[in-house]
Amino acid sequence: MKTQVLIIGGGFAGVATAQKLEKQGIETTLVDRKDYFEVTYAVLRDVAAPEKTNGQARQYYQDILKGNFIQSGVKTLNKTTALLENGDTVRFEKVVIASGSRYPSLPLAKSLESTQLTTRVEELKSHNSKLRSASHVLIIGGGVVGVELAGEIAYAMPKTKVTLAHNSDTLLNGFKEKAQNKALKQLTDLGVIVEFNTRYKENDEVYTDENSGRYINPDVAFVAIGTMPNNDFLQQNFSHILNEKGLVNVDSNLAVDGQPNFYAIGDIADVGEAKLGYLALEQGKYLGKALGKTFKGKPTKAYKRNPFMALVPTGQKTGVVQLPFMVSTWKGLVNMKQKDLFISKTYKEFAK
Ligand SMILES: Cc1cc2nc3c(=O)[nH]c(=O)nc-3n(C[C@H](O)[C@H](O)[C@H](O)COP(=O)(O)OP(=O)(O)OC[C@H]3O[C@@H](n4cnc5c(N)ncnc54)[C@H](O)[C@@H]3O)c2cc1C
């Protein structure tokens, strides 16, 4: 089949691009292995307290996308065509690489298996029921996901012992010190046991800290340590557009360096911004608008990078907000996210 713009991946970046382009009358085809979009921000609460999000985080692509959708994976990308895992070939004028990242150590964060919305819901339910019968939960990794997961479980299941083990001496590496300390205080107030400078290794469901020799035997363990870019389909013909981290190199217009008609955004691209969903969505909106102009032969402006901002909930009531010039735990700000974890905001942004 033929399309004006092929979009590889239906995360925040890909869906935002598709919607913006369709609004300008440009024909898009989005390819994703899944049949649903998921607001990742809500996944950890879905695991700890599913009754609070009521399954609102996921929607079928067919219900939100204005353009064409193919449920399949891109196997190999060529200069003007993509070979799909279902055997089809899509010919394109331009391609947007928005294949994001995966969380190999923590598949519940971004599912590797559940390509259907219904199976994803079952997957999350099964994590929730395991958690409900656990008396001790170990979370390894004190980054944003580990901190948030510890807070969600400790808040929703106050009788469960939650240990958060981190390999350095501060949580939330890369955040301001004040934010790191506030998150630590909020978690310990919820009863989370935070262990620093640990290196737990599992053997037969027993976790031993290689630094201290101490071992623990949790009922459930989550390893929240790092993402990997989804770049397999680029390896055959375009490994030269990837940097040493496996991210696609892009210029100031989010065009792929040295590869005409190729663009990359979101977690897969080296844009020079944090790897966050709201930034992937911003990049998608920008690119959709810019490509619309390009098709009309009009000039485009460079993408304006955003400063780092984050709002990390620690359970259902508290959280830490880091803005460019301040760190805050003020309820007025925290509740902006606590209300529905930005689920409705995300879908509203897509509809704009
Ligand atoms: C648990 C969790 C909580 C988070 N919380 C926040 C938060 O509160 N705020 C925030 O801003 N960010 C948050 N993030 C980060 C955010 O989810 C990511 O930055 C965001 O998902 C990146 O969006 P993306 O569109 O670039 O890629 P992704 O969301 O990774 O989407 C990529 C899509 O591409 C598809 N794909 C991959 N390979 C192929 C292929 N070969 N062919 C076809 N399709 C393919 C995948 O199926 C996927 O649907 C969180 C992440 C996690 C895991």
The ligand as an SDF file (V2000), in Angstrom:
LIG
                    3D

 53 58  0  0  0  0  0  0  0  0999 V2000
    5.6000    3.3450   34.0870 C   0  0  0  0  0  0  0  0  0  0  0  0
    5.9770    4.6100   33.3810 C   0  0  0  0  0  0  0  0  0  0  0  0
    5.5340    5.8370   33.8520 C   0  0  0  0  0  0  0  0  0  0  0  0
    5.8450    7.0000   33.1710 C   0  0  0  0  0  0  0  0  0  0  0  0
    5.3820    8.1770   33.6760 N   0  0  0  0  0  0  0  0  0  0  0  0
    5.6010    9.3100   32.9820 C   0  0  0  0  0  0  0  0  0  0  0  0
    5.0390   10.5380   33.4140 C   0  0  0  0  0  0  0  0  0  0  0  0
    4.3840   10.5860   34.4430 O   0  0  0  0  0  0  0  0  0  0  0  0
    5.2300   11.6460   32.6520 N   0  0  0  0  0  0  0  0  0  0  0  0
    5.9390   11.6110   31.4930 C   0  0  0  0  0  0  0  0  0  0  0  0
    6.0320   12.6440   30.8230 O   0  0  0  0  0  0  0  0  0  0  0  0
    6.5140   10.4590   31.0590 N   0  0  0  0  0  0  0  0  0  0  0  0
    6.3630    9.3110   31.7780 C   0  0  0  0  0  0  0  0  0  0  0  0
    6.9080    8.1430   31.3450 N   0  0  0  0  0  0  0  0  0  0  0  0
    7.7640    8.1480   30.1360 C   0  0  0  0  0  0  0  0  0  0  0  0
    6.9080    8.0150   28.8780 C   0  0  0  0  0  0  0  0  0  0  0  0
    6.0650    6.8890   28.9730 O   0  0  0  0  0  0  0  0  0  0  0  0
    7.7700    7.8890   27.6390 C   0  0  0  0  0  0  0  0  0  0  0  0
    8.6490    8.9660   27.5510 O   0  0  0  0  0  0  0  0  0  0  0  0
    6.8780    7.8220   26.4130 C   0  0  0  0  0  0  0  0  0  0  0  0
    6.1660    6.6100   26.4090 O   0  0  0  0  0  0  0  0  0  0  0  0
    7.6340    7.9810   25.1020 C   0  0  0  0  0  0  0  0  0  0  0  0
    6.6920    8.0370   24.0790 O   0  0  0  0  0  0  0  0  0  0  0  0
    7.0580    7.5680   22.5970 P   0  0  0  0  0  0  0  0  0  0  0  0
    5.8560    7.8710   21.7810 O   0  0  0  0  0  0  0  0  0  0  0  0
    8.3550    8.1230   22.1890 O   0  0  0  0  0  0  0  0  0  0  0  0
    7.2940    5.9850   22.6870 O   0  0  0  0  0  0  0  0  0  0  0  0
    6.4810    4.8000   23.3140 P   0  0  0  0  0  0  0  0  0  0  0  0
    5.4670    5.2690   24.2650 O   0  0  0  0  0  0  0  0  0  0  0  0
    7.5070    3.8290   23.7620 O   0  0  0  0  0  0  0  0  0  0  0  0
    5.6910    4.1920   22.0830 O   0  0  0  0  0  0  0  0  0  0  0  0
    6.3410    3.5550   21.0280 C   0  0  0  0  0  0  0  0  0  0  0  0
    5.3690    2.6870   20.2810 C   0  0  0  0  0  0  0  0  0  0  0  0
    6.0600    2.0940   19.1870 O   0  0  0  0  0  0  0  0  0  0  0  0
    5.6530    0.7640   19.0200 C   0  0  0  0  0  0  0  0  0  0  0  0
    6.7250    0.0550   18.3190 N   0  0  0  0  0  0  0  0  0  0  0  0
    7.9780   -0.2170   18.7330 C   0  0  0  0  0  0  0  0  0  0  0  0
    8.6780   -0.8560   17.7810 N   0  0  0  0  0  0  0  0  0  0  0  0
    7.8480   -0.9930   16.7220 C   0  0  0  0  0  0  0  0  0  0  0  0
    7.9740   -1.5700   15.4220 C   0  0  0  0  0  0  0  0  0  0  0  0
    9.1050   -2.1300   15.0030 N   0  0  0  0  0  0  0  0  0  0  0  0
    6.9070   -1.5210   14.6000 N   0  0  0  0  0  0  0  0  0  0  0  0
    5.7430   -0.9560   14.9940 C   0  0  0  0  0  0  0  0  0  0  0  0
    5.5720   -0.3870   16.2050 N   0  0  0  0  0  0  0  0  0  0  0  0
    6.6130   -0.4120   17.0550 C   0  0  0  0  0  0  0  0  0  0  0  0
    5.4060    0.2730   20.4380 C   0  0  0  0  0  0  0  0  0  0  0  0
    4.4770   -0.8090   20.4470 O   0  0  0  0  0  0  0  0  0  0  0  0
    4.8340    1.5270   21.1070 C   0  0  0  0  0  0  0  0  0  0  0  0
    3.4260    1.5510   21.0640 O   0  0  0  0  0  0  0  0  0  0  0  0
    6.6360    6.9500   32.0100 C   0  0  0  0  0  0  0  0  0  0  0  0
    7.1070    5.7200   31.5470 C   0  0  0  0  0  0  0  0  0  0  0  0
    6.7790    4.5590   32.2140 C   0  0  0  0  0  0  0  0  0  0  0  0
    7.2620    3.2480   31.6820 C   0  0  0  0  0  0  0  0  0  0  0  0
  1  2  1  0
  2  3  1  0
  2 52  2  0
  3  4  2  0
  4  5  1  0
  4 50  1  0
  5  6  2  0
  6  7  1  0
  6 13  1  0
  7  8  2  0
  7  9  1  0
  9 10  1  0
 10 11  2  0
 10 12  1  0
 12 13  2  0
 13 14  1  0
 14 15  1  0
 14 50  1  0
 15 16  1  0
 16 17  1  0
 16 18  1  0
 18 19  1  0
 18 20  1  0
 20 21  1  0
 20 22  1  0
 22 23  1  0
 23 24  1  0
 24 25  2  0
 24 26  1  0
 24 27  1  0
 27 28  1  0
 28 29  2  0
 28 30  1  0
 28 31  1  0
 31 32  1  0
 32 33  1  0
 33 34  1  0
 33 48  1  0
 34 35  1  0
 35 36  1  0
 35 46  1  0
 36 37  1  0
 36 45  1  0
 37 38  2  0
 38 39  1  0
 39 40  1  0
 39 45  2  0
 40 41  1  0
 40 42  2  0
 42 43  1  0
 43 44  2  0
 44 45  1  0
 46 47  1  0
 46 48  1  0
 48 49  1  0
 50 51  2  0
 51 52  1  0
 52 53  1  0
M  END
$$$$
